[in-house]
Amino acid sequence: MADGNKRFVKTYSQGSSLSTQTQIWVDKNTGVNYLWQASGYAGGLTPLLNRDGTPVITSVPRNEE
C-alpha cells in the first residue's frame, strides 16, 4: 500500500518503546478514535467512547498523516 493511502493516523503518543506505550489512532474513513496500549510483548486496542457510550469521532482530512 502506498504511503498516501494509509487508513489510520496517529494523533497522540505517550511513553517509549522500552516501557508502556499509549497511542490514539484515528480511522480516516470513519473518524473513530482508537486507544492502543502496549507494555512489553502485550498490547490492546479499543475504541474510545464518550460518556453516553458512543464512539469518539474526529474529523480528519484524508490527506493528513
N, CA, C and O atoms as CSV, one atom per row, in Angstrom:
chain,resi,resn,atom,element,x,y,z
A,1,MET,N,N,0.845,-1.172,0.000
A,1,MET,CA,C,0.000,0.000,0.000
A,1,MET,C,C,0.891,1.236,0.000
A,1,MET,O,O,1.844,1.309,0.775
A,2,ALA,N,N,0.598,2.187,-0.841
A,2,ALA,CA,C,1.385,3.418,-0.902
A,2,ALA,C,C,1.189,4.230,0.370
A,2,ALA,O,O,0.135,4.164,1.002
A,3,ASP,N,N,2.216,5.001,0.741
A,3,ASP,CA,C,2.147,5.794,1.974
A,3,ASP,C,C,0.964,6.739,1.988
A,3,ASP,O,O,0.400,6.970,3.058
A,4,GLY,N,N,0.559,7.298,0.858
A,4,GLY,CA,C,-0.559,8.225,0.794
A,4,GLY,C,C,-1.901,7.564,1.021
A,4,GLY,O,O,-2.903,8.263,1.168
A,5,ASN,N,N,-1.959,6.222,1.056
A,5,ASN,CA,C,-3.221,5.509,1.207
A,5,ASN,C,C,-3.405,4.915,2.591
A,5,ASN,O,O,-4.219,4.007,2.763
A,6,LYS,N,N,-2.674,5.400,3.577
A,6,LYS,CA,C,-2.817,4.860,4.933
A,6,LYS,C,C,-4.178,5.215,5.495
A,6,LYS,O,O,-4.613,6.363,5.401
A,7,ARG,N,N,-4.848,4.244,6.073
A,7,ARG,CA,C,-6.193,4.453,6.593
A,7,ARG,C,C,-6.179,5.067,7.983
A,7,ARG,O,O,-7.109,5.796,8.330
A,8,PHE,N,N,-5.150,4.799,8.801
A,8,PHE,CA,C,-5.105,5.280,10.175
A,8,PHE,C,C,-4.011,6.315,10.343
A,8,PHE,O,O,-2.951,6.225,9.723
A,9,VAL,N,N,-4.283,7.309,11.196
A,9,VAL,CA,C,-3.299,8.330,11.506
A,9,VAL,C,C,-3.138,8.393,13.022
A,9,VAL,O,O,-4.125,8.399,13.758
A,10,LYS,N,N,-1.880,8.442,13.487
A,10,LYS,CA,C,-1.612,8.527,14.923
A,10,LYS,C,C,-1.738,9.984,15.339
A,10,LYS,O,O,-1.066,10.852,14.783
A,11,THR,N,N,-2.614,10.261,16.333
A,11,THR,CA,C,-2.838,11.638,16.766
A,11,THR,C,C,-2.265,11.926,18.143
A,11,THR,O,O,-2.197,13.087,18.547
A,12,TYR,N,N,-1.849,10.894,18.874
A,12,TYR,CA,C,-1.309,11.079,20.217
A,12,TYR,C,C,-0.392,9.916,20.548
A,12,TYR,O,O,-0.661,8.773,20.178
A,13,SER,N,N,0.691,10.214,21.247
A,13,SER,CA,C,1.615,9.167,21.668
A,13,SER,C,C,2.251,9.565,22.990
A,13,SER,O,O,2.662,10.711,23.172
A,14,GLN,N,N,2.328,8.609,23.911
A,14,GLN,CA,C,2.934,8.826,25.222
A,14,GLN,C,C,3.702,7.578,25.601
A,14,GLN,O,O,3.235,6.463,25.372
A,15,GLY,N,N,4.883,7.759,26.181
A,15,GLY,CA,C,5.698,6.623,26.582
A,15,GLY,C,C,6.772,6.353,25.554
A,15,GLY,O,O,6.909,7.076,24.567
A,16,SER,N,N,7.535,5.299,25.802
A,16,SER,CA,C,8.613,4.937,24.886
A,16,SER,C,C,8.492,3.462,24.527
A,16,SER,O,O,7.711,2.721,25.125
A,17,SER,N,N,9.266,3.061,23.559
A,17,SER,CA,C,9.212,1.660,23.131
A,17,SER,C,C,9.798,0.725,24.186
A,17,SER,O,O,9.607,-0.488,24.103
A,18,LEU,N,N,10.505,1.266,25.174
A,18,LEU,CA,C,11.099,0.434,26.224
A,18,LEU,C,C,10.176,0.251,27.428
A,18,LEU,O,O,10.464,-0.557,28.312
A,19,SER,N,N,9.066,0.996,27.469
A,19,SER,CA,C,8.144,0.896,28.595
A,19,SER,C,C,6.719,0.833,28.062
A,19,SER,O,O,6.496,0.510,26.895
A,20,THR,N,N,5.774,1.140,28.912
A,20,THR,CA,C,4.382,1.177,28.478
A,20,THR,C,C,4.190,2.312,27.481
A,20,THR,O,O,4.650,3.433,27.697
A,21,GLN,N,N,3.511,2.005,26.397
A,21,GLN,CA,C,3.269,2.985,25.352
A,21,GLN,C,C,1.776,3.118,25.116
A,21,GLN,O,O,1.072,2.118,24.979
A,22,THR,N,N,1.290,4.362,25.067
A,22,THR,CA,C,-0.116,4.646,24.823
A,22,THR,C,C,-0.224,5.519,23.584
A,22,THR,O,O,0.490,6.513,23.456
A,23,GLN,N,N,-1.113,5.152,22.675
A,23,GLN,CA,C,-1.304,5.919,21.446
A,23,GLN,C,C,-2.784,6.022,21.133
A,23,GLN,O,O,-3.574,5.155,21.508
A,24,ILE,N,N,-3.152,7.095,20.440
A,24,ILE,CA,C,-4.504,7.234,19.907
A,24,ILE,C,C,-4.377,7.278,18.393
A,24,ILE,O,O,-3.611,8.066,17.838
A,25,TRP,N,N,-5.140,6.420,17.743
A,25,TRP,CA,C,-5.169,6.328,16.292
A,25,TRP,C,C,-6.569,6.681,15.803
A,25,TRP,O,O,-7.558,6.319,16.441
A,26,VAL,N,N,-6.658,7.381,14.683
A,26,VAL,CA,C,-7.946,7.761,14.108
A,26,VAL,C,C,-8.085,7.115,12.733
A,26,VAL,O,O,-7.188,7.206,11.895
A,27,ASP,N,N,-9.224,6.463,12.519
A,27,ASP,CA,C,-9.566,5.882,11.225
A,27,ASP,C,C,-9.999,7.025,10.313
A,27,ASP,O,O,-11.011,7.673,10.583
A,28,LYS,N,N,-9.259,7.285,9.246
A,28,LYS,CA,C,-9.564,8.413,8.367
A,28,LYS,C,C,-10.868,8.211,7.596
A,28,LYS,O,O,-11.465,9.187,7.143
A,29,ASN,N,N,-11.316,6.981,7.439
A,29,ASN,CA,C,-12.578,6.730,6.728
A,29,ASN,C,C,-13.792,6.998,7.592
A,29,ASN,O,O,-14.795,7.515,7.099
A,30,THR,N,N,-13.725,6.658,8.878
A,30,THR,CA,C,-14.897,6.781,9.754
A,30,THR,C,C,-14.749,7.880,10.798
A,30,THR,O,O,-15.752,8.357,11.327
A,31,GLY,N,N,-13.507,8.298,11.110
A,31,GLY,CA,C,-13.260,9.294,12.150
A,31,GLY,C,C,-13.233,8.715,13.554
A,31,GLY,O,O,-13.025,9.453,14.517
A,32,VAL,N,N,-13.441,7.403,13.693
A,32,VAL,CA,C,-13.466,6.764,15.010
A,32,VAL,C,C,-12.059,6.750,15.609
A,32,VAL,O,O,-11.089,6.430,14.921
A,33,ASN,N,N,-11.952,7.100,16.905
A,33,ASN,CA,C,-10.686,7.120,17.636
A,33,ASN,C,C,-10.493,5.796,18.357
A,33,ASN,O,O,-11.432,5.262,18.949
A,34,TYR,N,N,-9.266,5.262,18.306
A,34,TYR,CA,C,-8.926,4.012,18.977
A,34,TYR,C,C,-7.758,4.238,19.920
A,34,TYR,O,O,-6.822,4.969,19.597
A,35,LEU,N,N,-7.815,3.612,21.084
A,35,LEU,CA,C,-6.731,3.658,22.051
A,35,LEU,C,C,-5.920,2.383,21.920
A,35,LEU,O,O,-6.469,1.284,21.998
A,36,TRP,N,N,-4.609,2.526,21.721
A,36,TRP,CA,C,-3.683,1.401,21.656
A,36,TRP,C,C,-2.748,1.518,22.849
A,36,TRP,O,O,-2.152,2.573,23.064
A,37,GLN,N,N,-2.612,0.462,23.619
A,37,GLN,CA,C,-1.670,0.455,24.732
A,37,GLN,C,C,-0.850,-0.814,24.657
A,37,GLN,O,O,-1.382,-1.914,24.510
A,38,ALA,N,N,0.471,-0.638,24.762
A,38,ALA,CA,C,1.389,-1.774,24.698
A,38,ALA,C,C,2.335,-1.708,25.876
A,38,ALA,O,O,2.762,-0.631,26.294
A,39,SER,N,N,2.655,-2.877,26.405
A,39,SER,CA,C,3.608,-2.983,27.501
A,39,SER,C,C,4.356,-4.295,27.309
A,39,SER,O,O,3.766,-5.374,27.372
A,40,GLY,N,N,5.648,-4.194,27.076
A,40,GLY,CA,C,6.427,-5.403,26.816
A,40,GLY,C,C,5.964,-6.057,25.531
A,40,GLY,O,O,5.914,-5.413,24.484
A,41,TYR,N,N,5.619,-7.356,25.608
A,41,TYR,CA,C,5.175,-8.081,24.424
A,41,TYR,C,C,3.655,-8.146,24.302
A,41,TYR,O,O,3.138,-8.848,23.433
A,42,ALA,N,N,2.933,-7.424,25.159
A,42,ALA,CA,C,1.471,-7.442,25.132
A,42,ALA,C,C,0.941,-6.087,24.683
A,42,ALA,O,O,1.609,-5.066,24.842
A,43,GLY,N,N,-0.259,-6.086,24.124
A,43,GLY,CA,C,-0.881,-4.841,23.699
A,43,GLY,C,C,-2.367,-5.030,23.539
A,43,GLY,O,O,-2.863,-6.155,23.473
A,44,GLY,N,N,-3.079,-3.909,23.475
A,44,GLY,CA,C,-4.520,-3.978,23.306
A,44,GLY,C,C,-5.043,-2.757,22.574
A,44,GLY,O,O,-4.463,-1.675,22.658
A,45,LEU,N,N,-6.137,-2.935,21.858
A,45,LEU,CA,C,-6.757,-1.885,21.066
A,45,LEU,C,C,-8.234,-1.843,21.399
A,45,LEU,O,O,-8.890,-2.882,21.469
A,46,THR,N,N,-8.767,-0.629,21.606
A,46,THR,CA,C,-10.192,-0.480,21.892
A,46,THR,C,C,-10.655,0.876,21.391
A,46,THR,O,O,-9.871,1.825,21.388
A,47,PRO,N,N,-11.918,0.995,20.963
A,47,PRO,CA,C,-12.407,2.316,20.568
A,47,PRO,C,C,-12.556,3.208,21.802
A,47,PRO,O,O,-12.915,2.737,22.881
A,48,LEU,N,N,-12.278,4.489,21.629
A,48,LEU,CA,C,-12.525,5.455,22.708
A,48,LEU,C,C,-14.009,5.795,22.697
A,48,LEU,O,O,-14.601,5.980,21.634
A,49,LEU,N,N,-14.610,5.877,23.885
A,49,LEU,CA,C,-16.050,6.121,23.984
A,49,LEU,C,C,-16.343,7.416,24.737
A,49,LEU,O,O,-15.614,7.799,25.652
A,50,ASN,N,N,-17.433,8.086,24.331
A,50,ASN,CA,C,-17.949,9.241,25.062
A,50,ASN,C,C,-18.686,8.751,26.295
A,50,ASN,O,O,-18.872,7.547,26.476
A,51,ARG,N,N,-19.104,9.672,27.138
A,51,ARG,CA,C,-19.856,9.301,28.350
A,51,ARG,C,C,-21.102,8.482,28.058
A,51,ARG,O,O,-21.464,7.591,28.827
A,52,ASP,N,N,-21.765,8.788,26.932
A,52,ASP,CA,C,-23.003,8.082,26.604
A,52,ASP,C,C,-22.767,6.751,25.884
A,52,ASP,O,O,-23.722,6.091,25.474
A,53,GLY,N,N,-21.506,6.356,25.728
A,53,GLY,CA,C,-21.195,5.066,25.134
A,53,GLY,C,C,-20.998,5.088,23.634
A,53,GLY,O,O,-20.706,4.051,23.037
A,54,THR,N,N,-21.151,6.241,23.012
A,54,THR,CA,C,-20.920,6.338,21.571
A,54,THR,C,C,-19.430,6.549,21.311
A,54,THR,O,O,-18.733,7.096,22.166
A,55,PRO,N,N,-18.926,6.127,20.152
A,55,PRO,CA,C,-17.503,6.283,19.878
A,55,PRO,C,C,-17.120,7.746,19.691
A,55,PRO,O,O,-17.902,8.550,19.183
A,56,VAL,N,N,-15.896,8.076,20.114
A,56,VAL,CA,C,-15.349,9.408,19.884
A,56,VAL,C,C,-15.011,9.498,18.399
A,56,VAL,O,O,-14.288,8.654,17.868
A,57,ILE,N,N,-15.535,10.524,17.732
A,57,ILE,CA,C,-15.320,10.700,16.298
A,57,ILE,C,C,-14.649,12.036,16.067
A,57,ILE,O,O,-15.087,13.066,16.580
A,58,THR,N,N,-13.564,12.005,15.278
A,58,THR,CA,C,-12.788,13.192,14.953
A,58,THR,C,C,-12.782,13.373,13.447
A,58,THR,O,O,-12.610,12.412,12.697
A,59,SER,N,N,-12.971,14.601,13.011
A,59,SER,CA,C,-12.877,14.900,11.593
A,59,SER,C,C,-11.400,15.008,11.230
A,59,SER,O,O,-10.682,15.848,11.774
A,60,VAL,N,N,-10.947,14.157,10.310
A,60,VAL,CA,C,-9.550,14.132,9.903
A,60,VAL,C,C,-9.494,14.283,8.389
A,60,VAL,O,O,-10.138,13.520,7.669
A,61,PRO,N,N,-8.725,15.267,7.893
A,61,PRO,CA,C,-8.563,15.354,6.442
A,61,PRO,C,C,-7.942,14.077,5.896
A,61,PRO,O,O,-7.012,13.542,6.500
A,62,ARG,N,N,-8.429,13.584,4.782
A,62,ARG,CA,C,-7.981,12.302,4.241
A,62,ARG,C,C,-6.517,12.309,3.850
A,62,ARG,O,O,-5.900,11.245,3.798
A,63,ASN,N,N,-5.938,13.465,3.575
A,63,ASN,CA,C,-4.531,13.506,3.161
A,63,ASN,C,C,-3.584,13.741,4.321
A,63,ASN,O,O,-2.372,13.774,4.107
A,64,GLU,N,N,-4.082,13.907,5.551
A,64,GLU,CA,C,-3.225,14.115,6.719
A,64,GLU,C,C,-2.606,12.803,7.149
A,64,GLU,O,O,-3.246,11.754,7.069
A,65,GLU,N,N,-1.354,12.854,7.610
A,65,GLU,CA,C,-0.688,11.656,8.123
A,65,GLU,C,C,-0.020,11.941,9.412
A,65,GLU,O,O,0.596,11.051,9.998
